Amino acid sequence: MREAELTISFEELQHRITAIDRLIETVSYMIIVHIIL
């Protein structure tokens, strides 16, 4: 794999990790709110 392709896939990976991280945060927040209420 060329360096440019590797950089693009690494950036994509970071975006996906951030998206998954936000999803987990949202889901755990909803669960906590549900438990409290």
C-alpha positions as CSV (number, residue, x, y, z in Angstrom):
1,M,0.0,0.0,0.0
2,R,1.2,3.5,-0.8
3,E,1.8,6.1,1.9
4,A,-1.0,8.3,0.6
5,E,-3.5,5.5,0.7
6,L,-2.4,4.5,4.2
7,T,-2.9,8.1,5.4
8,I,-6.4,8.2,3.9
9,S,-7.4,4.9,5.6
10,F,-5.9,6.1,8.9
11,E,-8.0,9.3,8.7
12,E,-11.1,7.3,7.9
13,L,-10.3,5.0,10.9
14,Q,-10.0,8.0,13.2
15,H,-13.4,9.4,12.0
16,R,-15.0,6.0,12.6
17,I,-13.5,5.7,16.1
18,T,-14.8,9.2,16.9
19,A,-18.2,8.4,15.6
20,I,-18.3,5.1,17.6
21,D,-17.1,7.0,20.7
22,R,-19.9,9.5,20.4
23,L,-22.4,6.7,19.9
24,I,-21.2,4.9,23.0
25,E,-21.4,8.2,25.0
26,T,-25.0,8.9,23.8
27,V,-26.1,5.3,24.5
28,S,-24.6,5.2,28.0
29,Y,-26.1,8.7,28.7
30,M,-29.6,7.4,27.6
31,I,-29.2,4.3,29.8
32,I,-28.1,6.4,32.8
33,V,-31.1,8.8,32.3
34,H,-33.4,5.8,32.0
35,I,-32.1,4.2,35.2
36,I,-32.4,7.5,37.1
37,L,-35.9,8.2,35.8
